[in-house]
Amino acid sequence: MTESSTPYVLILQHAEWERPGRIQESLEEAGIPTRILTILDQKKPELPKASEYCGLVVMGGPMGALDFDDYPGLKAEHKLVKAAVEASKPVLGVCLGHQIIAAALGGKLKKGKEPEIGFGHIERVNRHEYAPLDSEGMDVLHWHNDVISVPDGATVIAKTDVTKVQAFAYGSALGLQYHLEVSPAILEQWLSTPAMVEGLKKSQIKKIRDDFAQKDACIHRVADATFSAFAARCASYARALAN
């Protein structure tokens, strides 16, 4: 494989404000190029060859993971996820992406008992190298309603009382229902995007901003560990593609 065809990490984005943030930062620090695609509205999107990318990231978004009628490109995303996991290619999903991974691999999707928006504590269920968490868990940023049950053979890593699967691993894939990727700049974009704050009171928005300022140092540390580990697995896969 020539230098001009260096494998990259493919990032599937679903909304302008749902950016890869700290995920992309970790990949850049590891010297891994990225390519961002949005294929939601394309029934038969033109996709890269499997040999061109060494990892797959599936970002969040306001739609449902099974909204195929409104977003036909989601079917292609499910196929990409399944093929990547079958090839042991590193896969990372956040929020909607976490749900897409679960559904693509045989898990179930349903509405949660109530939305989780803002900061809340996750409890570690199992240790896993893909998602480093201290035994006491941590406070993280939530912004979702749908929840999943894991596919057979998956390992549940974290949970809350409202959402029994906050993080899981399956083969080469990691799904995170919560948002470690959000930087201060991305949070401010979210808080100024009507679709994100619809139904929230000004006091709730202020609390999210204040909580972020208080908790971001811890979140940033865990994000770096999680996404650096993902980047390392992508780099290893890229080396295998080159041989």
C-alpha positions, 0 to 999 in steps of 0.5 A, a space after each residue: 500500500 502506497 503512502 497516498 493510499 494510507 488507510 483512514 478512519 471513516 466517520 459517519 455523521 448525521 447532524 452538523 452539530 454532532 461532530 466527532 470532537 475529541 474522537 477526531 483529536 485522538 485520531 489526529 494525535 495518533 497520525 491517523 487521517 479521517 474522512 467524514 461522510 453523511 449518507 442519511 438521504 442516500 438509498 444507494 450511497 457510494 461507499 469506500 472500499 473496505 480496504 480503504 479505511 482502518 476504523 469506523 466511527 458512527 456519530 449521534 443524531 436526532 433520528 432513530 436507528 431504525 428510521 429507514 423510511 425517512 433516512 434510507 442511508 441508515 440501512 447502508 450504515 447498518 451493513 457497514 457496521 456489520 461488515 466491519 465487525 465481521 472483519 474485526 475492524 475497530 468500530 466506535 458508536 456514540 449515542 445514535 451510533 451506539 444504537 445503530 451498532 446494537 441493532 446491526 448486530 442483533 440487539 433491540 431498540 426501544 423508547 426509554 422510560 424517560 429522556 436522559 438529558 444533562 449530566 448523570 452518574 454511570 455505574 460500571 458493570 464490567 471492566 473492559 479495555 475498550 472503555 476504561 472506567 473507574 470502579 466507582 463509575 463517573 458523571 457523564 453527559 447524556 442526551 438521548 431517549 431511545 435505549 437498546 438491549 445488547 446483541 447475544 455475546 456482548 459485554 455490558 460495560 456501564 449502566 444507569 437506573 434509567 438506561 441499562 446499557 450505557 456502554 457495551 462491547 461486541 467483538 471489535 465494536 464499542 458503543 457509548 450511549 453517553 457523550 465523551 466526545 463533546 468539547 466546550 465548543 461543541 457543547 456551546 453549539 448544542 446549547 444554541 441549536 434549537 433542535 437540541 434544547 427544545 423543551 428545556 428550560 433556561 435553568 436546565 440549560 444553565 445547569 448543563 453548562 455549569 455541570 460541564 465546567 465542573 466535570 469536564 476535567 474528569 471527562 476529558 481524562 476518560 475520553 482521552 483514554 477511551 479514544 486513544 485506545 480506539 486510535 491504537 486499535 485503528 493504527 494496528 488494523 491499518 498496519 495489517 492492511 498495509 501488509 
